[in-house]
Amino acid sequence: MRLDKYLADMNLGTRKEVKTLIKNRLVKINDEIITKADYNVQDKDIVKVNDEIINYVEYEYILLHKPSGYVCANEDRLYPTVFELIESKRKDLFTVGRLDVDTEGLLLITNDGILAHRLIAPKFHIAKKYYVRLENDLIPEAKEILEKPMDLGDFITKGSTFEKISSKEAYLTIEEGKFHQVKRMFEKIDNKVIYLKRVSFGFLELDDLALSNWRYLSEEEINELKKMVGI
Ligand code: URA
């Protein structure tokens, strides 16, 4: 890989900015100053900028406990984005599906397009569990109605798992993730979601990760996710 791409991929600046770093003799490979932006970096090479080692990371897998008030988008005119909450080496990250701006909970962020695409594909049936707080009391038929396929106008749900916690609280587990799906399902039974939090995504849970905090997925978790979607 070209040296300027290597450094730009690792977020050291734009292609133009990293070329300036190289020209200014701040980049070393195996402790030798390199002034050519098109130097072909090999796996065994040790790349340093300002004498700090820069390892190349091809893929990143991040689990964020998303707070309310942040959008799942690369840019937004009204709200800060979830990417402002994480520190990452890669700048080509995206979210695996989306949570609404006012939804909290477990959000995966990666630059692994194949894995992300499969994790949100309905055919792999990845369960997403939400904690829901409602404006009104649940009707007695809630479980029966929500668990069967529901016609939401633009699509029919595949069915879900409903667990009542109290008169105004429940868990709902769905395998799809259509726009505002959970909110729309409760609207259909004349209720309103006033607080929504995704508590799990497949086998991944928030555990004790505090609101707004994030962590990298472990190798085992990445492999397990890949296994679930046949990679
Ligand atoms: N369903 C919703 O309505 N909103 C979300 O953010 C996620 C699922």
Residues whose N, C-alpha, C, O or C-beta is under 5 A from the ligand:
A	BS01	URA	R98 L99 D100 T103 K178 H180 Q181 V182 K183 R184
